[in-house]
């Protein structure tokens, strides 16, 4: 077990065989600072397994216009520092003994990401690690693979974030192929979708670009016969919209299945709405309403190219993988 989890609170108890000591579950937290959203997971570790207790998020759009400027805007940095502080505070209120934080595409592509990392350190006393796309893909796969439901299955995992998208194949906790590419929903919305509502020509241009992106990376993945798993804010939002959830529920979103046809119908319905109407759709957070079309289109395009008719949602993504790694649960 890594040193970080060696302090998982061994206390006196009546159990024999362990020198009368048992492990009292410790609460841990992981924060994923994405291009669009900061996400929190609080989980309990009992020495054998992780159990998700609470998820939360803040939309701060750290990577706003980063693809164009290659810099984090001062306002975006301040919004995100405040968001990290709020989520870290929530984790500590719930008794989290450790808070891990990583930043992904928006930070790693900016020339001044060090300013953000320094602000979080100075203001909150939290170290944020900026991870590569390959590392992001590895953690996503690690998180999904901890789910016993997928034991023995050949997986194709796709995550669509704000700045990047990841594709990973593997089985039994072992990665076969992984790639991170610039297919995030914020990035592509800023580049292609300016109409309100989204017009036919804009959508066609967007999906043609997505097809080119995916075709350029899909060849070594041999997607045929695999179970496709989706992670990230776009696909969990799709599950919530499909069920018209008024509040996010891990139990109702995790393992929810969506067909490619159903996602296409959702995409068509949402893109024809003006933004103000889209922001009132049950299950769709108002701050995600402007980027949901690009995110859904990426999943639809990938599923069509891979010839996979259905995708299953997993809430065990990057953050779960980060905590599983910390606690020595990965093979």
WOKAJO-V854889 format. One line per field, one symbol per residue. phi: phi as a letter, one per 30 degrees, with the letter a starting at -180 (. if undefined). burial: b if it has 9 or more other ideal C-beta (glycine too) atoms within 8 Angstrom, else e. A space follows every 50 residues. Layout:
phi=???
burial=???
This chain:
phi=.eedcdcdhdbdadddibhhbbcdeccbbbbcccdcbcbcbcbcccjbbc bdcabaabcbheceidedcibddeddddededddddddddddddjddbbc bbbceeddccdceeddeddddddciccccdcddddedddddddddddddc eiddcbcbbccdcbbbbbclahicdcbaacbdcdddeddddcccdbddde ddddddddddddededcdeddhdeicdcccbjdddddeddddchddbdbe ddcdidcbddddddddedddddddeddedcdejceedcddcdddddddde ddddddicdbbcdbdccedddddddecicdd
burial=ebeebeebbeeeeeeeeeeebbbeebbbbbbbbbbbbbbbbbbbbeeeeb ebebbebbbbbbbeebbeeeebbeebbbbbbbbbbbbbebbbebebeebb bbbbbbbbbbeebebbbebbbeebebebebbebeebbbbbbbbbbbeeeb eeeebbbbbbbbbbbbbbbbbeeebebbbbbbbbbbbbbeebbeeebbee ebbebbbebbbebbbebbeebebeebbbbbbbbbbbbbbbbbbebeeeeb ebbbebebebebbbebbeebbebebeebbebebbeeebbebbbbbbbbbb bbbebbebebbbbbbbbbbbbbbbbbbeebe
